[in-house]
Amino acid sequence: MHRTCLSAAIAAALLVAVPAAHAADAHGHGARNKQATTSTTTVHRSRGADGAVDATISGPHGGVTTIDRSKGADGLTDRVVTGPNGRTQTIDRTRGGDGAVDATITGRKGGVTTIDRSRNADGTIDTTTTHTKP
């Protein structure tokens, strides 16, 4: 019975003391007046003529990124991403003979990354990634 009362008293004391301790730092100084920065990012999605969902992203500093998705001849969704500086990144997906989806990614500075996936007999998928610098 006494332990329960003691525990409740300690919890009540901590509840009152903790907020006051956070108002001052370790040296007894009050909290500094800091300005919070706010920024807004806007994402506008639209369905293109091919049925894929495209996007225009307006960043907090005025930069605009566009994402243009398209259905490839193989039925997979490819995309071109154009950043605020005008550089583009392309992602081309293809379906391999084993049914796994492979990808070729051309970077904004010209480097190419290939992702080769292979489906094993037990259903697991192995991935080999190769990257070439521009």
C-alpha positions in Angstrom: 0.0 0.0 0.0 2.8 2.4 0.9 4.7 1.6 -2.3 1.7 2.5 -4.4 1.3 5.9 -2.7 5.1 6.5 -2.9 5.1 5.6 -6.6 2.1 8.0 -7.3 3.8 10.8 -5.3 7.1 10.4 -7.3 5.2 10.3 -10.6 3.3 13.4 -9.7 6.5 15.2 -8.7 8.1 14.3 -11.9 5.2 15.4 -14.0 5.4 18.9 -12.4 9.2 19.1 -12.4 10.0 17.9 -15.9 8.4 20.7 -17.9 10.1 23.3 -15.8 13.5 21.6 -16.3 13.1 21.8 -20.1 12.4 25.5 -20.0 16.0 26.2 -18.9 19.2 24.6 -20.3 21.9 23.0 -18.2 23.4 26.4 -17.2 20.1 27.8 -15.9 19.5 30.0 -19.0 16.0 30.4 -20.3 15.0 29.0 -23.7 16.3 31.1 -26.6 13.9 32.6 -29.0 14.3 30.7 -32.3 12.4 31.3 -35.5 10.9 28.3 -37.1 11.4 28.1 -40.9 8.5 27.1 -43.0 8.5 25.8 -46.6 5.9 24.4 -48.9 6.2 21.7 -51.5 3.3 21.3 -54.0 2.7 18.1 -55.9 0.2 18.2 -58.8 -0.6 14.8 -60.3 -2.4 14.4 -63.6 -3.3 11.4 -65.8 -1.5 11.6 -69.2 -3.0 10.6 -72.5 -1.5 7.1 -72.1 -3.2 6.6 -68.7 0.0 6.9 -66.7 0.0 9.4 -63.8 2.4 12.3 -64.3 3.5 14.8 -61.7 4.8 18.3 -61.3 6.5 19.1 -58.0 7.1 22.7 -57.0 9.8 22.9 -54.3 10.1 25.3 -51.4 12.8 27.4 -53.1 10.9 27.8 -56.5 12.5 24.7 -58.2 10.2 22.6 -60.4 10.6 18.9 -61.0 8.5 17.1 -63.6 7.9 13.3 -63.8 6.5 12.0 -67.1 5.5 8.4 -66.9 4.6 6.4 -70.0 3.6 2.9 -70.8 6.3 1.2 -72.8 5.7 -1.3 -75.6 6.1 -4.1 -73.1 3.3 -2.7 -70.9 5.7 -1.6 -68.1 5.7 2.0 -66.8 8.8 4.0 -67.8 9.6 7.5 -66.7 11.6 10.7 -67.4 12.3 12.9 -64.4 13.4 16.5 -65.2 14.9 18.4 -62.3 14.9 22.1 -61.5 18.2 22.6 -63.3 16.9 21.0 -66.5 18.8 17.8 -66.3 16.9 14.6 -66.9 17.0 11.0 -65.5 15.3 8.2 -67.5 14.2 4.9 -66.2 13.4 2.2 -68.7 11.9 -1.0 -67.4 11.8 -4.3 -69.4 10.5 -7.7 -68.6 13.1 -10.5 -68.9 12.5 -13.9 -70.3 12.0 -15.3 -66.7 9.3 -12.7 -65.9 11.5 -10.5 -63.6 11.5 -6.8 -64.3 14.9 -5.3 -65.3 15.7 -1.6 -65.5 18.2 0.7 -67.2 18.6 4.1 -65.5 20.4 7.0 -67.2 21.4 9.5 -64.6 21.3 13.3 -64.7 25.0 13.5 -65.4 25.1 10.7 -67.9 26.0 7.7 -65.8 24.1 4.5 -66.6 22.9 1.9 -64.0 21.5 -1.4 -65.1 19.5 -3.6 -62.8 19.3 -7.3 -64.0 16.9 -9.4 -62.0 16.6 -13.1 -62.3 13.9 -15.4 -60.9 15.2 -18.6 -59.3 13.5 -22.0 -59.4 12.3 -21.5 -55.8 10.6 -18.1 -56.6 13.3 -15.9 -55.1 14.8 -13.1 -57.2 18.5 -12.3 -57.5 19.6 -8.8 -58.5 22.8 -7.7 -60.2 23.4 -3.9 -60.4 26.0 -2.4 -62.6 26.9 1.3 -62.6 29.0 3.2 -65.1 30.2 6.7 -64.3 29.9 9.4 -67.0 
